[in-house]
Amino acid sequence: MTNVQKSEIVTAINREITALGSGNKVSVKCDVSNATISNMINGNWNLIKPEMWMKVAGRLNVVFSGWQIAETTNFKTIWTVLNDAKEQSLFIPISEKAGAGKSAAIEVFVKTMPGVYRIKANEWAKREFLTELTTSLGIEIPRGAVSVYKLGAKIINFFNERAFEKPLLIIDEADKLKAPALRYLIPFFNELEDKVGLVICGTENLKKEIKNGVRLNSKGYDEIDSRFGRNYVTLIGSTAKDIEMICQANGIHDKTKAQKIFKECNPLPVTIGQEGQKQILQVVQDMRRVKRVIKRELITQKA
């Protein structure tokens, strides 16, 4: 691991200290000793094994890929949604196909804005979700049996104490959460309405599952749908201009090559705008494919 990479990790640690309030809370989130975090930020790097650096980098979502993010149409939409949710303490769901660039835009927002907390969800039931969220916020969990209610109360207290900074919680890949975990968002809203913003983000299944739950009168789903305004943010995809911007950001400045990459990524027509002002655009939906094609082109350029 290079010193440049270690410096990036230290930057992420300092950002997390500002967000959580102390180095000790960051050590809890990273599952390392407080001494390790202290040595990292104080430059005592020869005392720390590479495996420990990678562990902290993973827990703080530090990525060394070198891939550059461009401010595409989707990026700007997500940024606006996250900023509005934070500033106005709104509960907003984003539901869009995999590969649309949601997580990449979220990563940039989290690294840029203070008072933003993010967790990437998994196939968690309620206790697992609350335990993971508590740990990600740097909240120590007492030893022994701790009730789900107490875990939830600790999370709510965490955000109550930070209401002055207009905190925002982002739950990425929220469509993976099991129904009991999703239902925790009901008391979360009830206790923190107008104090905290919450954005849940997932594939198109997020909207589908919640709306199906409402239709089938499944427990809690109507309340969840109501608290998120029954309206789901979707994304239009990346236009030819967006693909050109991504190419330029990553070292491909030939517009002809950018157009070729756009066509290779199978653009599809979408209709945008209100009645009477509708417009049909050709857009690419899968940004992972775009990334692969651009990286292939970069390798070809070096050959």
DRENGU-463149 format. One record per residue (C-alpha): residue number from 1; residue in three letters; x negated, y negated, z. Coordinates in steps of 0.001 Angstrom, whole numbers. Each point is the difference from the previous one (the first is absolute). Layout:
BEGIN
LOGU   i  aa    east   north      up
LOGU NUM ALA       X       Y       Z
...
This chain:
BEGIN
LOGU   i  aa    east   north      up
LOGU   1 MET       0       0       0
LOGU   2 THR   -1394   -3412   -1012
LOGU   3 ASN    -281   -3071    2215
LOGU   4 VAL    2413   -1792   -2333
LOGU   5 GLN    2611    2676     667
LOGU   6 LYS    -673    -201    3737
LOGU   7 SER     503   -3775    -178
LOGU   8 GLU    3369     554   -1679
LOGU   9 ILE    1002    2324    2836
LOGU  10 VAL   -1081   -2572    2604
LOGU  11 THR    2085   -2632   -1800
LOGU  12 ALA    2992    2341     197
LOGU  13 ILE    -675     628    3718
LOGU  14 ASN    -104   -3734     762
LOGU  15 ARG    3206    -516   -1945
LOGU  16 GLU    1634    2800    1985
LOGU  17 ILE   -1245   -1455    3305
LOGU  18 THR    1729   -3259    -911
LOGU  19 ALA    3188    1909    -849
LOGU  20 LEU      87    2353    2990
LOGU  21 GLY   -1596   -2222    2624
LOGU  22 SER   -3118    1898    1097
LOGU  23 GLY   -2790    2320   -1045
LOGU  24 ASN    1332    2616    2385
LOGU  25 LYS    3295     146   -1899
LOGU  26 VAL   -1908     403   -3254
LOGU  27 SER   -1950    2891    1515
LOGU  28 VAL    3307    1656     939
LOGU  29 LYS    1293    -434   -3547
LOGU  30 CYS   -3221    1425   -1455
LOGU  31 ASP    -268    2805    2584
LOGU  32 VAL   -3585    -938     896
LOGU  33 SER   -1608   -1351    3160
LOGU  34 ASN      52   -3699     836
LOGU  35 ALA   -3819     151      16
LOGU  36 THR      15    1113   -3644
LOGU  37 ILE    2113   -2968   -1062
LOGU  38 SER   -2183   -2319    2080
LOGU  39 ASN   -3197    1334   -1598
LOGU  40 MET    1481    -428   -3470
LOGU  41 ILE     960   -3655     452
LOGU  42 ASN   -3239    -833    1867
LOGU  43 GLY   -2261    1424   -2704
LOGU  44 ASN   -1300    2993    1936
LOGU  45 TRP     469    2145   -3079
LOGU  46 ASN   -2932    2400     509
LOGU  47 LEU    1933    1502    2921
LOGU  48 ILE    2958    1037   -2145
LOGU  49 LYS     253    3093   -2184
LOGU  50 PRO    1355    -338   -3578
LOGU  51 GLU    2911    2288     900
LOGU  52 MET    1128   -2519    2615
LOGU  53 TRP    -128   -2861   -2499
LOGU  54 MET    2145    1990   -2416
LOGU  55 LYS    2486     875    2736
LOGU  56 VAL     484   -3671     894
LOGU  57 ALA     185    -951   -3691
LOGU  58 GLY    2741    2596    -530
LOGU  59 ARG    2043   -1143    2998
LOGU  60 LEU    -219   -3639   -1124
LOGU  61 ASN     694     776   -3687
LOGU  62 VAL   -3348   -1349   -1219
LOGU  63 VAL    -562     983   -3629
LOGU  64 PHE   -3318    -300   -1855
LOGU  65 SER    1257     862   -3475
LOGU  66 GLY    -987   -3223   -1751
LOGU  67 TRP    3303       3   -1901
LOGU  68 GLN    1246   -3583    -285
LOGU  69 ILE    3648    -923     497
LOGU  70 ALA    1576   -2517   -2373
LOGU  71 GLU    2975   -2206     836
LOGU  72 THR    2452    1758   -2292
LOGU  73 THR    3770    -473    -117
LOGU  74 ASN     529    2877    2450
LOGU  75 PHE   -2752   -1295    2280
LOGU  76 LYS    1587   -3455     176
LOGU  77 THR    3453    1488     678
LOGU  78 ILE   -1284    2099    2900
LOGU  79 TRP   -2033   -2891    1398
LOGU  80 THR    3074   -2264     -51
LOGU  81 VAL    2139    2665    1704
LOGU  82 LEU   -2582     598    2737
LOGU  83 ASN    -554   -3714     579
LOGU  84 ASP    3744    -704     198
LOGU  85 ALA     490    2902    2409
LOGU  86 LYS   -2774   -1331    2229
LOGU  87 GLU     935   -3680     -34
LOGU  88 GLN    3757     533     351
LOGU  89 SER     -97    3167    2169
LOGU  90 LEU    1947    1993   -2578
LOGU  91 PHE     563    3746    -358
LOGU  92 ILE    -583     888   -3664
LOGU  93 PRO    -256    3360   -1823
LOGU  94 ILE   -2100     521   -3144
LOGU  95 SER     961    3078   -2021
LOGU  96 GLU   -1909     707   -3211
LOGU  97 LYS   -1594    2869   -1909
LOGU  98 ALA   -3367    1390    1074
LOGU  99 GLY   -2949   -1680   -1693
LOGU 100 ALA    1596   -3455    -231
LOGU 101 GLY   -2816   -1615    1991
LOGU 102 LYS    1922    -486    3254
LOGU 103 SER   -2693    1239    2364
LOGU 104 ALA   -2792   -1941   -1733
LOGU 105 ALA    1881   -3293     381
LOGU 106 ILE     824     823    3611
LOGU 107 GLU   -3694     666     734
LOGU 108 VAL    -977   -3455   -1265
LOGU 109 PHE    2770   -1687    1995
LOGU 110 VAL    -990    1795    3213
LOGU 111 LYS   -3640   -1014    -437
LOGU 112 THR     903   -3609    -784
LOGU 113 MET    2779    -949    2409
LOGU 114 PRO    -213     -83    3823
LOGU 115 GLY    2639    1679    2136
LOGU 116 VAL     699    2792   -2493
LOGU 117 TYR     106    3639    1110
LOGU 118 ARG     227    2942   -2342
LOGU 119 ILE     450    3739     336
LOGU 120 LYS      85    2569   -2794
LOGU 121 ALA    2745    2479     864
LOGU 122 ASN      32    3749    -388
LOGU 123 GLU    2491    2833     480
LOGU 124 TRP     560   -1085    3597
LOGU 125 ALA    2851     601    2398
LOGU 126 LYS     801   -2706    2552
LOGU 127 ARG   -2592     854    2669
LOGU 128 GLU   -2766     451   -2558
LOGU 129 PHE     874   -3308   -1640
LOGU 130 LEU      90   -1941    3271
LOGU 131 THR   -3238    1598    1190
LOGU 132 GLU   -1800    -864   -3235
LOGU 133 LEU    1392   -3534     -34
LOGU 134 THR    -955    -557    3640
LOGU 135 THR   -3554    1141    -690
LOGU 136 SER    -283   -2114   -3164
LOGU 137 LEU     920   -3078    2051
LOGU 138 GLY   -2759     760    2491
LOGU 139 ILE    2448     749    2811
LOGU 140 GLU   -1316    2520    2516
LOGU 141 ILE    2311    2932     647
LOGU 142 PRO     -35    1163    3631
LOGU 143 ARG   -1069    3583     605
LOGU 144 GLY    2666    2558     671
LOGU 145 ALA    3559     125   -1235
LOGU 146 VAL    1191   -3287   -1474
LOGU 147 SER    3592    -302   -1142
LOGU 148 VAL     933   -1154   -3488
LOGU 149 TYR    1868   -2863    1640
LOGU 150 LYS   -3183   -1230    1750
LOGU 151 LEU   -2011     215   -3201
LOGU 152 GLY    2632   -2083   -1785
LOGU 153 ALA      76   -2497    2865
LOGU 154 LYS   -3781    -440    -175
LOGU 155 ILE     225    -797   -3714
LOGU 156 ILE    2819   -2486     498
LOGU 157 ASN   -1886   -1649    2868
LOGU 158 PHE   -3107    -262   -2226
LOGU 159 PHE    1906   -2010   -2599
LOGU 160 ASN    1915   -2056    2571
LOGU 161 GLU   -3326   -1194    1395
LOGU 162 ARG   -1066   -1079   -3503
LOGU 163 ALA    3245   -1615   -1127
LOGU 164 PHE   -1757   -3396     -56
LOGU 165 GLU   -2200    1100   -2933
LOGU 166 LYS    2914    1166   -2173
LOGU 167 PRO   -1230    3606    -151
LOGU 168 LEU     754    2313   -2896
LOGU 169 LEU      87    3792     147
LOGU 170 ILE    -359    1855   -3310
LOGU 171 ILE     931    3682    -171
LOGU 172 ASP   -1477    1302   -3246
LOGU 173 GLU    1266    3274   -1507
LOGU 174 ALA    3031    -306    2283
LOGU 175 ASP    1964    2433   -2185
LOGU 176 LYS   -2039    2802    1620
LOGU 177 LEU    1436    -677    3473
LOGU 178 LYS    2587    2433    1312
LOGU 179 ALA    3449   -1298     912
LOGU 180 PRO    -592    -269    3798
LOGU 181 ALA   -3127   -2077    -648
LOGU 182 LEU    1895   -2329   -2324
LOGU 183 ARG    2713    -399    2621
LOGU 184 TYR   -2537   -1545    2392
LOGU 185 LEU     128   -3054   -2248
LOGU 186 ILE    3524    -695    1302
LOGU 187 PRO   -1037    -816    3617
LOGU 188 PHE   -3180   -1598   -1400
LOGU 189 PHE    2214   -2450   -1914
LOGU 190 ASN    2392    -487    2921
LOGU 191 GLU   -2810    -962    2383
LOGU 192 LEU   -2141   -2025   -2407
LOGU 193 GLU    2418   -1698   -2380
LOGU 194 ASP   -1339   -3451    -961
LOGU 195 LYS   -3279     776    1816
LOGU 196 VAL   -1753    2333   -2425
LOGU 197 GLY     102     838   -3693
LOGU 198 LEU     152    3601   -1181
LOGU 199 VAL    -576    1286   -3516
LOGU 200 ILE     540    3671    -761
LOGU 201 CYS   -1506    1061   -3292
LOGU 202 GLY     370    3231   -1927
LOGU 203 THR     849    1683   -3268
LOGU 204 GLU    3443    -160   -1578
LOGU 205 ASN     942    2813    2413
LOGU 206 LEU      68   -2512    2859
LOGU 207 LYS    3059   -1742   -1394
LOGU 208 LYS    1513    3262   -1239
LOGU 209 GLU    -222    1746    3384
LOGU 210 ILE    1369   -2925    1990
LOGU 211 LYS    2885    -590   -2417
LOGU 212 ASN     797    3734     -39
LOGU 213 GLY     -12     -29    3793
LOGU 214 VAL    2482   -2878     -42
LOGU 215 ARG    2213    1803   -2539
LOGU 216 LEU      -8    3201    2051
LOGU 217 ASN     567   -1918    3252
LOGU 218 SER   -3197    1518    1452
LOGU 219 LYS    -993   -1224    3444
LOGU 220 GLY   -1661   -3413      27
LOGU 221 TYR    -317    -548   -3738
LOGU 222 ASP    2696   -2656    -308
LOGU 223 GLU   -1618   -1916    2868
LOGU 224 ILE   -3425     264   -1640
LOGU 225 ASP    1376   -1139   -3362
LOGU 226 SER    1773   -2911    1691
LOGU 227 ARG   -3074   -1199    1875
LOGU 228 PHE   -1971    -110   -3241
LOGU 229 GLY    2690   -2018   -1747
LOGU 230 ARG    1155    2880   -2253
LOGU 231 ASN   -2271   -1437   -2681
LOGU 232 TYR   -3218    1654   -1227
LOGU 233 VAL   -2870   -1772   -1706
LOGU 234 THR   -1082    1634   -3272
LOGU 235 LEU   -2896    -817   -2327
LOGU 236 ILE      36    -539   -3749
LOGU 237 GLY   -3431    1454    -803
LOGU 238 SER   -3082   -1470   -1692
LOGU 239 THR     251   -2026   -3190
LOGU 240 ALA   -2641    -156   -2716
LOGU 241 LYS   -1260   -3210    1606
LOGU 242 ASP    -262    1772    3364
LOGU 243 ILE   -2058    2817   -1529
LOGU 244 GLU   -2273   -2573   -1623
LOGU 245 MET    -537   -1639    3414
LOGU 246 ILE    -841    3368    1592
LOGU 247 CYS   -2458     749   -2810
LOGU 248 GLN   -1723   -3368     411
LOGU 249 ALA    -233     400    3783
LOGU 250 ASN   -1774    3326    -512
LOGU 251 GLY   -2431    -963   -2737
LOGU 252 ILE    1905     520   -3260
LOGU 253 HIS     288   -3386   -1691
LOGU 254 ASP     870    1098   -3536
LOGU 255 LYS    3702    -792    -550
LOGU 256 THR     250    2607   -2747
LOGU 257 LYS   -1171    2711    2403
LOGU 258 ALA    2455   -1272    2612
LOGU 259 GLN    2854     285   -2514
LOGU 260 LYS   -1146    3521    -886
LOGU 261 ILE     -13     973    3672
LOGU 262 PHE    3492   -1461     428
LOGU 263 LYS    1374    2074   -2892
LOGU 264 GLU   -1762    3157    1181
LOGU 265 CYS    1703    -300    3400
LOGU 266 ASN    3445     583   -1556
LOGU 267 PRO    1817   -3342     504
LOGU 268 LEU    3785     219     247
LOGU 269 PRO    2691   -2647    -516
LOGU 270 VAL    1663   -1618    3034
LOGU 271 THR    2710   -2639     112
LOGU 272 ILE    -393   -2952    2365
LOGU 273 GLY    1955   -3183     684
LOGU 274 GLN    3614    -948     608
LOGU 275 GLU    2923     429   -2371
LOGU 276 GLY    -475   -2340   -2947
LOGU 277 GLN   -3732    -357     682
LOGU 278 LYS   -1075    3615    -250
LOGU 279 GLN   -3418     870   -1379
LOGU 280 ILE   -1491    3330   -1047
LOGU 281 LEU   -3631     575     940
LOGU 282 GLN   -2391    2834    -695
LOGU 283 VAL   -1631    1025    3280
LOGU 284 VAL   -2237    2743    1384
LOGU 285 GLN    1399    1734    3092
LOGU 286 ASP   -2918    2150    1185
LOGU 287 MET   -2989   -2028    1195
LOGU 288 ARG   -1938    3144     883
LOGU 289 ARG     -80     869   -3679
LOGU 290 VAL   -1166   -3529    -833
LOGU 291 LYS   -2831     338    2508
LOGU 292 ARG   -1140    3323   -1456
LOGU 293 VAL       8   -1318   -3577
LOGU 294 ILE   -1934   -3145     949
LOGU 295 LYS   -2586    2019    1930
LOGU 296 ARG    -403    2312   -3001
LOGU 297 GLU    -514   -3044   -2229
LOGU 298 LEU   -2614   -1403    2396
LOGU 299 ILE   -1899    3299     -81
LOGU 300 THR     131     -61   -3813
LOGU 301 GLN   -1388   -3559     -30
LOGU 302 LYS   -3006    1079    2083
LOGU 303 ALA    -739    3029   -2187
